[in-house]
Amino acid sequence: MKDLLTFIVKGIIGKDDFEISEETEEERTHFLIKAPEDSIGIIIGKEGRTIKAIRSLLKVRATLEKKGVSVSVEPK
């Protein structure tokens, strides 16, 4: 799932200037995207539409794997 998230974020911002950390608790995985200030707006999108779409895509993958997933973004 981390590979999928990396692929999506890299495609959105167009560069490798971000980090993704993963924390797992039982059946739930939390991803934290750390990106530069100027890229955070692109990742979140207008009214949060882009980050909501990213979360939806990961939820589909997590459902197939019978897991829970959450994604958050913070400055680097």
Secondary structure, 3 states (H helix, E strand, C coil): CHHHHHHHHHHHHCCCCCEEEEEEECCEEEEEEEECHHHHHHHHCHHHHHHHHHHHHHHHHHHHCCCEEEEEEEEC
